[in-house]
Amino acid sequence: MRTTAFRRAARTTALGAVALLASLSLTACQSDAPEPYDALASATPGSSDRTPADSSGTSGDKDATASPAGQGKKDSTGSDSRSGSNSGSGSGGGKSTAEPAGGDNSGGATTTACTGANTKLSITEVKRPVNHMLLTLTNTGSKACNAYHYPALRFGEAQSVPNTAQGSKPQAVVTLNPGESAYTGVMTSSADGSGSNGYKTRDLEVGFQNRDGGFDGTGSPVSVPLAKSVYVDSTLTVTYWQTDMDDALQY
């Protein structure tokens, strides 16, 4: 009887020890198990374990990414948000409002000839040089005009155009804006009396040349009043149109 009871007690003790060992082994295995999936969902392989405060300016903030020097940050479309880039004044989008030099206010170069229809003429006698007069042409029109070459003067019943002082030819055509004037010097006769076929007259007509040196399209000659009779001879000479009256009286 005693022997049977002892054997049962020993078996119970052995089973208890086995159960205890199994329980300890299970506890140890559970401590090495992975964390639940939802605790790792925001992690990526190789990502930093710094807090958001430590990772400011890194890949966690696209707008804070540093840009190359002189270049603004780009938005989601890849366009440059730098101020002043191809927008506003000075960006090349605007167009200039400057008029061409000598323009006729129509956006192109002046080709209109000065004629009796858009100008007025006056002539005055000067003290120096002797036997000289100054012919003044003033633009009375609303657009610029070109005083081409030199005026074709006809004193009285003259049958030919006067001599021209070739040294007075300007480097460029004289363009007159509205209200501006051009000048021609007129030597009526030689100071030393070397001229011939002299005569006196109170009649003067002035013709205008076109761009090609002819008279087509420039209208009829304009009559210019003379204050008194003028003596002219074969040495009668005129200058090209000048922008300065002193230049016109040098010949």
C-alpha positions as CSV (number, residue, x, y, z in Angstrom):
1,M,0.0,0.0,0.0
2,R,2.7,2.4,1.0
3,T,4.7,1.5,-2.2
4,T,1.7,2.3,-4.5
5,A,1.1,5.7,-2.9
6,F,4.8,6.6,-3.2
7,R,4.8,5.8,-6.9
8,R,1.8,8.0,-7.5
9,A,3.3,10.9,-5.7
10,A,6.6,10.5,-7.7
11,R,4.6,10.4,-11.0
12,T,2.6,13.6,-10.1
13,T,5.9,15.4,-9.2
14,A,7.5,14.4,-12.5
15,L,4.5,15.6,-14.5
16,G,4.5,18.9,-12.6
17,A,8.1,19.4,-13.4
18,V,7.5,18.7,-17.1
19,A,4.6,21.1,-17.2
20,L,6.7,23.8,-15.5
21,L,9.5,23.4,-18.1
22,A,7.1,23.6,-21.0
23,S,5.6,26.8,-19.6
24,L,9.0,28.5,-19.2
25,S,10.0,27.5,-22.8
26,L,6.8,29.0,-24.2
27,T,7.3,32.3,-22.3
28,A,10.9,32.6,-23.7
29,C,9.7,32.0,-27.3
30,Q,6.9,34.7,-27.0
31,S,9.4,37.4,-26.0
32,D,11.3,37.0,-29.3
33,A,8.2,37.3,-31.5
34,P,7.8,40.3,-34.1
35,E,5.7,43.3,-33.2
36,P,2.3,43.5,-34.7
37,Y,2.2,44.7,-38.4
38,D,0.4,47.9,-37.7
39,A,3.3,49.1,-35.4
40,L,5.8,48.8,-38.4
41,A,3.5,50.0,-41.2
42,S,5.1,53.5,-41.2
43,A,8.7,52.2,-41.2
44,T,10.8,51.7,-44.3
45,P,13.9,49.6,-44.6
46,G,17.0,51.6,-43.7
47,S,15.0,54.7,-42.6
48,S,16.4,56.9,-39.9
49,D,15.1,56.5,-36.3
50,R,15.3,60.3,-35.8
51,T,12.2,62.1,-34.6
52,P,10.5,64.5,-37.0
53,A,12.1,67.4,-35.3
54,D,15.5,65.9,-36.1
55,S,14.7,65.2,-39.7
56,S,13.5,68.7,-40.7
57,G,15.1,69.7,-44.1
58,T,15.5,66.1,-45.2
59,S,13.4,64.0,-47.5
60,G,10.6,64.3,-45.0
61,D,9.9,68.0,-46.2
62,K,9.9,68.5,-50.0
63,D,9.4,72.3,-49.7
64,A,12.5,72.7,-47.5
65,T,14.8,70.9,-49.9
66,A,17.8,73.1,-50.8
67,S,17.9,74.5,-54.3
68,P,21.0,75.4,-56.4
69,A,22.3,78.9,-55.9
70,G,20.2,81.5,-57.8
71,Q,17.4,79.1,-58.5
72,G,14.0,79.1,-56.8
73,K,12.2,76.0,-55.6
74,K,10.0,74.1,-58.0
75,D,6.4,73.2,-57.5
76,S,4.7,69.9,-58.3
77,T,4.7,70.7,-62.1
78,G,8.4,71.3,-62.2
79,S,8.0,75.0,-63.0
80,D,10.3,77.6,-61.5
81,S,8.6,79.7,-58.9
82,R,11.5,82.2,-58.8
83,S,10.2,85.8,-58.8
84,G,10.9,87.8,-61.9
85,S,11.4,84.8,-64.2
86,N,10.0,85.6,-67.6
87,S,7.2,87.7,-66.2
88,G,6.6,91.3,-65.7
89,S,8.6,94.2,-67.1
90,G,12.1,93.6,-68.4
91,S,11.4,90.0,-69.2
92,G,11.6,90.3,-72.9
93,G,7.9,89.8,-73.2
94,G,7.2,93.4,-73.7
95,K,8.0,95.4,-76.8
96,S,9.8,98.4,-77.2
97,T,7.8,101.9,-78.0
98,A,10.8,103.8,-79.3
99,E,10.3,105.6,-82.8
100,P,13.0,105.1,-85.5
101,A,15.2,108.1,-86.0
102,G,13.8,110.5,-88.5
103,G,10.5,108.5,-88.5
104,D,7.2,109.8,-89.8
105,N,5.2,108.5,-86.7
106,S,4.0,105.5,-88.7
107,G,6.6,103.1,-87.5
108,G,8.9,103.4,-90.5
109,A,11.6,105.6,-92.0
110,T,10.5,108.9,-93.6
111,T,10.1,108.8,-97.4
112,T,7.8,111.8,-97.9
113,A,9.4,114.7,-99.8
114,C,9.1,118.2,-98.5
115,T,7.0,120.2,-101.1
116,G,5.0,123.3,-101.3
117,A,2.0,121.4,-99.9
118,N,3.6,120.7,-96.5
119,T,6.1,123.5,-96.1
120,K,6.5,127.3,-96.3
121,L,9.4,129.2,-97.8
122,S,11.0,132.6,-97.0
123,I,14.1,134.3,-98.2
124,T,16.1,137.1,-96.6
125,E,19.2,139.1,-97.5
126,V,22.2,138.8,-95.2
127,K,25.0,141.3,-94.6
128,R,27.7,138.7,-94.5
129,P,28.8,137.2,-96.8
130,V,28.2,139.9,-99.3
131,N,25.7,139.2,-102.2
132,H,24.2,136.3,-100.2
133,M,20.6,135.4,-99.2
134,L,19.2,132.8,-96.9
135,L,16.3,130.6,-98.0
136,T,14.4,129.0,-95.1
137,L,12.2,125.9,-95.5
138,T,9.8,125.1,-92.6
139,N,7.7,122.0,-92.2
140,T,4.1,123.0,-91.7
141,G,2.6,119.5,-92.0
142,S,1.7,116.9,-89.4
143,K,4.4,114.4,-90.4
144,A,8.1,114.5,-91.0
145,C,9.3,115.2,-94.5
146,N,12.7,115.0,-96.3
147,A,14.3,118.0,-97.9
148,Y,16.0,116.2,-100.8
149,H,19.2,117.5,-102.4
150,Y,18.9,121.2,-103.1
151,P,16.1,123.6,-104.2
152,A,15.7,124.5,-107.9
153,L,15.7,128.3,-107.9
154,R,14.4,130.3,-110.8
155,F,15.0,134.1,-110.6
156,G,12.9,136.0,-113.1
157,E,13.0,134.4,-116.6
158,A,16.1,132.2,-116.0
159,Q,16.3,129.2,-118.4
160,S,18.5,126.9,-116.2
161,V,19.0,125.8,-112.7
162,P,21.7,127.7,-110.7
163,N,25.1,126.2,-110.0
164,T,25.3,124.0,-106.8
165,A,28.1,124.2,-104.2
166,Q,29.1,120.5,-104.2
167,G,31.1,120.9,-101.0
168,S,27.8,121.6,-99.1
169,K,26.4,118.1,-99.8
170,P,25.4,116.6,-96.3
171,Q,26.2,113.1,-95.3
172,A,22.6,112.2,-94.9
173,V,19.2,113.5,-96.2
174,V,17.8,116.4,-94.1
175,T,14.6,115.2,-92.3
176,L,12.3,117.8,-90.9
177,N,9.8,117.0,-88.2
178,P,6.8,119.3,-87.9
179,G,7.9,122.8,-87.1
180,E,11.5,122.3,-88.0
181,S,13.5,124.2,-90.6
182,A,16.2,123.6,-93.2
183,Y,18.3,126.3,-94.9
184,T,19.9,127.0,-98.2
185,G,22.6,129.7,-98.9
186,V,22.2,131.6,-102.1
187,M,25.1,133.5,-103.6
188,T,23.3,135.8,-106.1
189,S,26.4,137.2,-107.8
190,S,30.2,137.2,-107.5
191,A,31.7,139.8,-105.2
192,D,34.6,140.6,-107.7
193,G,32.2,141.3,-110.6
194,S,33.5,138.3,-112.6
195,G,30.0,137.1,-113.5
196,S,28.2,137.7,-116.7
197,N,24.7,138.1,-118.1
198,G,23.5,139.9,-114.9
199,Y,20.0,141.2,-114.4
200,K,17.6,142.4,-111.7
201,T,14.3,140.7,-110.8
202,R,11.7,140.6,-108.1
203,D,10.4,137.2,-109.0
204,L,11.5,133.9,-107.5
205,E,10.2,130.4,-107.8
206,V,11.5,127.4,-105.9
207,G,11.1,123.8,-107.0
208,F,11.5,120.7,-104.9
209,Q,13.4,117.5,-105.8
210,N,12.3,114.0,-105.1
211,R,14.5,111.2,-103.7
212,D,15.9,110.4,-107.1
213,G,16.8,114.0,-107.9
214,G,13.9,114.6,-110.2
215,F,10.7,116.7,-109.9
216,D,8.0,114.1,-110.3
217,G,5.5,114.0,-107.5
218,T,6.8,117.2,-105.8
219,G,4.1,119.6,-107.2
220,S,4.5,122.9,-108.9
221,P,7.2,125.4,-108.0
222,V,6.4,127.8,-105.2
223,S,6.5,131.6,-105.7
224,V,8.5,133.3,-103.0
225,P,8.1,137.1,-102.5
226,L,11.2,139.3,-102.6
227,A,11.3,142.5,-100.6
228,K,13.2,144.3,-103.3
229,S,14.8,143.7,-106.7
230,V,17.8,141.3,-106.6
231,Y,20.7,141.3,-109.0
232,V,21.8,137.9,-110.2
233,D,24.4,136.8,-112.8
234,S,26.0,133.7,-114.1
235,T,27.8,132.9,-110.8
236,L,24.5,132.4,-109.0
237,T,25.0,129.4,-106.7
238,V,23.0,127.5,-104.1
239,T,23.8,125.0,-101.4
240,Y,22.3,121.7,-100.5
241,W,19.7,121.9,-97.8
242,Q,21.3,122.3,-94.4
243,T,20.1,121.8,-90.8
244,D,22.1,124.9,-89.7
245,M,21.9,128.4,-91.2
246,D,25.6,129.0,-90.5
247,D,26.5,126.0,-92.5
248,A,24.3,127.2,-95.4
249,L,26.1,130.6,-95.5
250,Q,29.7,129.2,-95.7
251,Y,29.7,129.0,-99.5
